[in-house]
Amino acid sequence: MAHPLVWWQRPWIRTTEIVLGHIAAVVVGLIMMVVGLGLGVTMVMLPVGIVIGLIGAAVFVGGLFAHINQ
């Protein structure tokens, strides 16, 4: 009888998990950019909005262009 965790070692499951992680990074990056833009509208929260927006842009670009295979 095979070990129950052997099923999780299949390559298509790993690939699916990695692709879903990239999709999540793209969505989170977009949300952070929109929040940063919204915070940047007010003068008081402008520094925080710039930081959140730039981090969101980095997460978005990382989700799009990061290597899938390690």
FENZI-V278741 format. One record per residue. N is the residue number from 1. PHI is phi in whole degrees, 0 to 359 (* if undefined). PSI is psi in whole degrees, -180 to 180 (999 if undefined). OMEGA is omega in radians with two decimals (NA if undefined). Layout:
# FENZI-V278741
N & PHI & PSI & OMEGA
N & PHI & PSI & OMEGA
This chain:
# FENZI-V278741
1 & * & 135 & -3.11
2 & 283 & 152 & 3.09
3 & 293 & 140 & -3.07
4 & 297 & -25 & -3.11
5 & 277 & -6 & 3.13
6 & 296 & -33 & 3.14
7 & 301 & -33 & -3.10
8 & 281 & -5 & -3.13
9 & 270 & 1 & -3.11
10 & 291 & 141 & -3.06
11 & 297 & -34 & -3.10
12 & 290 & -28 & 3.09
13 & 289 & -43 & 3.09
14 & 299 & -44 & -3.13
15 & 297 & -42 & 3.12
16 & 297 & -42 & 3.11
17 & 297 & -41 & -3.13
18 & 292 & -42 & 3.13
19 & 296 & -42 & 3.10
20 & 295 & -34 & 3.06
21 & 295 & -39 & 3.10
22 & 292 & -41 & 3.11
23 & 297 & -41 & 3.11
24 & 296 & -39 & 3.12
25 & 296 & -40 & 3.12
26 & 295 & -44 & -3.13
27 & 294 & -45 & 3.13
28 & 296 & -40 & 3.10
29 & 298 & -42 & 3.10
30 & 297 & -43 & 3.14
31 & 297 & -43 & 3.13
32 & 295 & -37 & 3.10
33 & 294 & -40 & 3.13
34 & 293 & -42 & 3.10
35 & 296 & -42 & 3.10
36 & 298 & -39 & 3.09
37 & 295 & -42 & 3.11
38 & 295 & -40 & 3.11
39 & 288 & -30 & -3.13
40 & 289 & -15 & 3.13
41 & 292 & -38 & 3.13
42 & 275 & 140 & -3.07
43 & 292 & -31 & -3.10
44 & 290 & -40 & -3.08
45 & 264 & 11 & -3.10
46 & 301 & -46 & 3.13
47 & 297 & -40 & 3.12
48 & 292 & -40 & 3.13
49 & 296 & -38 & 3.11
50 & 295 & -45 & -3.13
51 & 296 & -48 & -3.13
52 & 296 & -41 & 3.12
53 & 296 & -41 & 3.13
54 & 290 & -39 & 3.07
55 & 295 & -40 & 3.08
56 & 298 & -39 & 3.10
57 & 295 & -40 & 3.12
58 & 295 & -41 & 3.11
59 & 294 & -41 & 3.12
60 & 298 & -48 & -3.14
61 & 293 & -38 & 3.08
62 & 297 & -38 & 3.10
63 & 292 & -31 & 3.13
64 & 280 & -41 & -2.93
65 & 246 & 2 & 3.11
66 & 290 & 151 & -3.13
67 & 288 & 136 & 3.13
68 & 282 & -45 & 3.12
69 & 275 & 138 & -3.12
70 & 268 & 999 & NA
